[in-house]
Amino acid sequence: MKKISVAAAALAALLLSGCARTADPTPVWQTDLPVTGVHIELSGAELLSDAPVLYAHTREDSARNNYLDMPAVQAEGAPVVTFYGVTADDISLVFLESIGELYVDYDRVKPQVELDYRLTQGDDSVSYRLDTAYNFEFTVKTQQGSDTLLVVSRRSDITG
C-alpha cells in the first residue's frame, strides 16, 4: 500500500511540475505597433505566421462580405504576448471566432483573467500568457491612438 501512495505522490509531482512550466522568454516575433509605437513581443510558442488574416467586426459584417485584412500572428503552443510602455488598463481583449479563414469578434463572453489567460504586470510591461486554444483580439489605446492585433493560437497538444 505504501508503494502505491509513493508512486501516486511521484506522479502528482510530475504532473504538477508540467503545469508550472514557464514559457521560454525568448521572443519569436516582435514589432512596434504603427499608430501607438508600443513595442510588442511574442514568446513561449512557435511562430507559424505573421501574415494578415481576413477579419470582420461582426457576424453581420461577415454576412455582407464586409472583410478587411487585419494584422495577426499565428502561433503553436501557449504564446506569451508582452506589451512594453503600457499597462493592462491600456489594453482590451476580445475573443475571436474562426469561421474557416475568417476571424470575427466573439462578443458573447469576455475573456477572464486566470481562466483564459494569465496576466503579469512588470515595471514597464504587461504580459498575457494564452493558455487556451482560443484566439484573441488585442487593442492597445494610448494618447497617440489605437492599434489592433489578432493572436491566433494553435494547440495541437490539446486539440488533436
C-alpha positions as CSV (number, residue, x, y, z in Angstrom):
1,M,0.0,0.0,0.0
2,K,2.9,2.4,0.8
3,K,4.4,1.8,-2.6
4,I,1.2,2.8,-4.3
5,S,0.9,6.1,-2.3
6,V,4.6,6.9,-3.0
7,A,4.0,6.2,-6.7
8,A,0.8,8.4,-6.7
9,A,2.7,11.2,-5.0
10,A,5.5,11.0,-7.5
11,L,3.0,11.0,-10.4
12,A,1.2,14.0,-8.9
13,A,4.5,15.9,-8.5
14,L,5.4,15.1,-12.1
15,L,2.1,16.3,-13.4
16,L,2.2,19.5,-11.3
17,S,5.7,20.3,-12.4
18,G,4.5,20.2,-16.1
19,C,1.6,22.6,-15.2
20,A,4.0,25.0,-13.5
21,R,6.4,25.1,-16.5
22,T,7.4,28.6,-17.5
23,A,7.4,29.7,-21.1
24,D,10.7,30.4,-22.9
25,P,11.0,34.2,-22.7
26,T,13.0,34.5,-26.0
27,P,10.9,36.5,-28.5
28,V,10.0,34.6,-31.7
29,W,8.3,37.7,-33.1
30,Q,8.4,41.4,-32.3
31,T,7.3,44.7,-33.7
32,D,6.5,48.3,-32.9
33,L,2.8,48.9,-33.4
34,P,2.3,51.5,-36.2
35,V,0.0,54.1,-34.5
36,T,0.8,53.8,-30.8
37,G,4.5,52.9,-31.2
38,V,4.1,50.3,-28.4
39,H,6.7,47.5,-28.6
40,I,5.2,44.0,-28.6
41,E,6.8,40.6,-28.4
42,L,5.5,37.1,-28.8
43,S,7.4,34.3,-26.9
44,G,6.8,30.8,-25.5
45,A,5.5,29.4,-28.7
46,E,6.4,28.5,-32.3
47,L,5.6,31.3,-34.7
48,L,3.6,29.9,-37.6
49,S,2.8,33.2,-39.5
50,D,2.8,36.9,-39.1
51,A,0.7,37.5,-42.2
52,P,-2.6,39.5,-42.0
53,V,-5.8,37.5,-41.8
54,L,-9.3,38.2,-43.0
55,Y,-11.4,39.9,-40.3
56,A,-15.0,41.0,-39.8
57,H,-16.0,43.0,-36.8
58,T,-19.4,41.3,-36.5
59,R,-21.2,38.3,-38.0
60,E,-23.4,40.8,-39.8
61,D,-20.4,42.3,-41.5
62,S,-19.2,38.8,-42.5
63,A,-22.7,38.0,-44.0
64,R,-22.3,41.2,-46.1
65,N,-18.8,40.2,-47.1
66,N,-17.5,43.3,-45.3
67,Y,-14.0,42.0,-44.5
68,L,-10.6,43.6,-44.0
69,D,-7.1,42.4,-43.7
70,M,-6.1,42.6,-40.0
71,P,-2.5,42.4,-38.6
72,A,-2.1,39.0,-37.0
73,V,0.4,36.5,-35.5
74,Q,-0.3,32.8,-35.5
75,A,1.5,30.6,-33.1
76,E,1.6,26.9,-32.0
77,G,1.6,26.4,-28.2
78,A,0.7,28.8,-25.4
79,P,2.1,32.1,-26.5
80,V,3.1,34.9,-24.2
81,V,2.2,38.4,-25.6
82,T,4.2,41.2,-24.0
83,F,3.5,44.9,-24.4
84,Y,6.1,47.5,-23.3
85,G,5.4,51.0,-22.1
86,V,1.7,50.5,-21.3
87,T,-0.4,48.9,-18.6
88,A,-3.3,46.4,-18.6
89,D,-5.7,49.4,-18.5
90,D,-4.5,50.4,-22.0
91,I,-5.2,47.0,-23.5
92,S,-8.5,45.3,-24.2
93,L,-9.1,41.7,-25.2
94,V,-11.9,40.1,-27.2
95,F,-12.3,36.5,-28.2
96,L,-12.2,35.8,-31.9
97,E,-14.3,33.1,-33.6
98,S,-12.8,31.4,-36.6
99,I,-15.1,30.7,-39.4
100,G,-12.9,28.9,-41.9
101,E,-10.2,31.5,-42.8
102,L,-12.3,34.4,-41.5
103,Y,-11.9,35.8,-37.9
104,V,-14.9,37.5,-36.3
105,D,-15.2,39.2,-32.8
106,Y,-17.0,36.8,-30.4
107,D,-18.8,39.3,-28.1
108,R,-21.0,36.9,-26.1
109,V,-18.4,36.3,-23.4
110,K,-15.3,38.4,-22.3
111,P,-12.0,36.6,-21.7
112,Q,-11.4,36.1,-18.0
113,V,-8.0,36.5,-16.3
114,E,-6.7,33.3,-14.7
115,L,-9.3,31.3,-16.7
116,D,-8.5,32.2,-20.3
117,Y,-5.1,33.9,-19.8
118,R,-2.5,34.8,-17.2
119,L,-1.7,38.4,-16.7
120,T,1.7,39.6,-15.4
121,Q,2.5,43.3,-15.0
122,G,6.1,44.4,-14.8
123,D,7.6,47.8,-14.2
124,D,7.3,48.8,-17.9
125,S,5.5,45.9,-19.4
126,V,2.3,43.8,-19.3
127,S,2.2,40.1,-20.4
128,Y,-0.6,37.8,-21.4
129,R,0.0,34.1,-21.4
130,L,-2.6,32.5,-23.5
131,D,-3.0,29.0,-22.0
132,T,-6.1,28.1,-24.0
133,A,-6.7,27.3,-27.7
134,Y,-8.8,30.4,-28.2
135,N,-8.0,33.3,-30.5
136,F,-7.8,36.9,-29.2
137,E,-8.0,40.4,-30.5
138,F,-5.8,42.8,-28.6
139,T,-6.5,46.5,-28.9
140,V,-3.9,49.0,-27.4
141,K,-5.1,52.6,-26.8
142,T,-2.7,55.4,-26.0
143,Q,-2.7,59.2,-26.5
144,Q,-1.3,58.6,-30.0
145,G,-4.4,56.5,-31.0
146,S,-5.1,52.7,-31.1
147,D,-3.7,49.6,-32.7
148,T,-5.3,46.2,-33.1
149,L,-3.5,42.8,-33.4
150,L,-5.0,39.4,-33.7
151,V,-3.3,36.5,-32.0
152,V,-4.3,33.1,-33.3
153,S,-3.3,30.2,-31.1
154,R,-3.0,26.6,-32.3
155,R,-2.7,24.0,-29.6
156,S,-2.1,20.5,-31.2
157,D,-1.3,19.2,-27.7
158,I,-5.0,19.8,-26.6
159,T,-6.9,20.0,-29.9
160,G,-5.6,16.9,-31.6
